[in-house]
Structures are given as C-alpha cells and as structure tokens.
Amino acid sequence: MKFSAKIVLRQPARKDGTCLIRLQVILDRKVVPIGLDVFWHPALFDEAQGVCLTELPVAQRKADYKKVLAVVTAWAGGSKAALEKQASDINLVIGRAKANEIFISYRLDESGLNAETFLLAYNTEASRNDFLDYMEKKIEYRFRKGKGHRHGISENTRKNHTSTLNALRAFRPRLPFFLLSPKLIDDYHEFLRRRIKSINTIWGRHKDVKTYLEFARKEKIKFEDPYEDFDNKSAPGQWKPLRTAEFRALEEHYRTLKPGTSRRRVLQKFLFSCNSSLRLGDLKAIQHARFDGAEMVFKIQKTYEDKMRDMMLPLTRKAIRYLEDSRIENGVEGFYNYTDQASNRILKKIGAELGITTRMHHHVGRETFGTEFIRRGGKVEVLQKLMDHSKITTTMKYVHVDDDMKRDAIRMLDEQDENYPMMMVS
C-alpha cells in the first residue's frame, strides 16, 4: 500500500484573505482531505514544507510585501509577537507527524489501512496515546495511591496487572488506541490460549485489560470498544471443596494439636475460612475488622475500591472459637500469618497424613463454606450475600453438587416415600 500526507491550503481564500488549512492524505491514489479548522494567509505559507511563516526570505518578497505583512499582523492581533505566537500554535496543529505515526503503526501491525480506518485513527487519541504506555503509567499511579484510595491497588494486584501488561507487550510491542478492535482482541485471546492453560488465568488477563480501558474511557480517550461482542468466560473454580467426612477429620485433628505449633496455627486460619467464607486476603487483614458479638464488620480487600462500603458478616460459633483460640494462644489479633507457600505445604502434609484426597490449599476454605452451606439446606441467594457476590452466577461457582449430595437427595426421596406410600393403581 502506498500512502502519503501533505499540508495544503484550500482555495479560494475567504473574505478576510485566509485559507482553510487541510491535511491531504493519499491512500492508494485515493485523496482523503481532512480540514484542520485553522486558517492562514497564503502569502505567508510555505507550501513545500507545509508550515505557516511570519516573514518571507528577502528573495521571495514582492512589491506589496510590507502591505501584506501588515494585513496578516493585524489579523493575528496587531503585533509581531502575536503573529509569531499564532503561527507557532497553528504549526503545532498542522504537523504531519500524527498522520505519519498512523502509517507506521499500521505498517508494523501489517493491518489493512483505508480511508475509513485512517479517519477513525486520526480522530482518536491515536497519535498521542499508546495503550500499553497508558496502562503502565496507570498501574504505577494506582499503586502509589495505595489500597486505601478509591482507585488504589495493593502490591499483589500491581504484580497481577503487570503480568497482564507483559502478556500484552509479548502480543504487540506497541498498541495505539486506534488499533483496538474486536478482531485484535480475538487474536489476543488465541495468543493467550497458546501460552496459558488455565481458563481462569486467561479470563483474568481480559478482565485486567477491560479495567484499564474503562479508565481510559472515563478520561475521554476515544477508541473503539474491542470487547463489545467478546464473551469473556471463566471456568468453575479449580479448587474443590472438602467432603464432609474430610472436613470433620480436620476438625478432630485440630483438637489433638498443641497450642503454638505451626500445624495448629495454620489450621486455625484454614478452618475459620471453612466456617466463615473469608478469602485469604481478608484473613490476613482480619486484625483490622470490628467485632460486635457474633458479627464481623470489615473492608473486603478484593472489592472495597469498587463498592466503597464495609461488609457485615455473621459468624458461626465454631468460627468464633477458632478466632478466640488464636488470640489466646498466639497473642495476636486475628491469625498467625505464615507465608502462603509455607501454609499450603503444611496443609498438604496434614491432608496426606489424614488420607484426605481433596487437594489442600487455602482457597479450599471458601469453596468448602459455600458447598457446606448448600449441603445443609442453605439458600443460594443467602449464600450470595454472605459471600458478597454481585451476581448469583458467581456464587454458583462455589456450589459443588458432589456424589454425597446426590446420594443424600435420593435417600431423602426414599424416606419421603416410606412416610407417604404411593397409592396402588388398580
């Protein structure tokens, strides 16, 4: 594809002697004129360079030069300084760099460029904003603000978002806003699928990108929404809940452990999660929560910046006992925090010794709470509120109908049939 851009004046001149300045783009011999909404006198315009002048070289001055210069100076504001400022401001507007950047970006991306796509690119913030640069700066800005700020993020969130940024850069080293399109996101999705096995990790990458596109949209940066028709699906959680027998075995094992041991400390936090639904991030920050009897009021680490409200969570008697054990035995508010890796190693070792087949991990606590709640006859819509989910479809990912639940359901039907025998049909 052949393309070029030049600055030209639209003739004839207006009544005040000025002409509209246009960017004339040629794409495969097709002329695409773009009016720049700025005007200048043709007598002081360099057609070869496409710039406004404040004076002409002596060799180019005609007999009426002084008169023309006086007219242009009066039009610009009446002084030489005003004329120079006017010329400087307009030259910033009419520079061809913006068009050339669009040409370069499309050439590097090997995308098709036509009059329609060029105009879309030109009329966005394309020449001044690369989305990758924008996202990088926004991540650092949000991290500096800190978790307590409305749009602030924690160190862990910063790492996750930076990983998403690095994945985007591996896909495209430059990504101007005007290149964003549904096709590009489809290509990015396929790129992620080739590199990442986890569906939920891919879902998270797209979610992060959408977050920063939304920031850009709020800042009035114009671009095509590349996710308009994209269905970002996640898979059910990879962490399966404990079976009821496994849950009970862990509780019995906990009672045999000596206070102050690493096993007891790790199980205190884990079993509290199984009985309360708290995420790992909230467990680590539980010392900042307020307690009013059996009710816990806290800021949810994951969603507080979006919802900006505290969460009230009623606690079971068992959950409260684990929390009280930790306070008394460890002398801390909340739980004794080992590193995630150390805690998970201890949980896996306990699980192996007790013959627990479910993969032990701190995420299993929240899964177990949701599933146990349903096993005992709890309502999904109530569980949604306890787990603070905006959508009930999210809650359903924590509800696992296992073989034991199916057996219990059939057993219940049998018991009902015994109490209410079927009428014999003659």
PyMOL commands that set and color helices and strands:
alter all, ss='L'
color gray80, all
select helices_A, chain A and resi 42-44+58-60+65-76+80-94+97-109+115-122+131-145+155-171+177-179+182-195+199-218+244-256+262-274+280-284+286-288+304-307+317-330+340-354+363-375+380-386+392-396+403-419
alter helices_A, ss='H'
color red, helices_A
select strands_A, chain A and resi 3-10+19-27+30-40+45-46+51-52+290-292+295-298+311-314
alter strands_A, ss='S'
color yellow, strands_A
deselect
rebuild
show_as cartoon
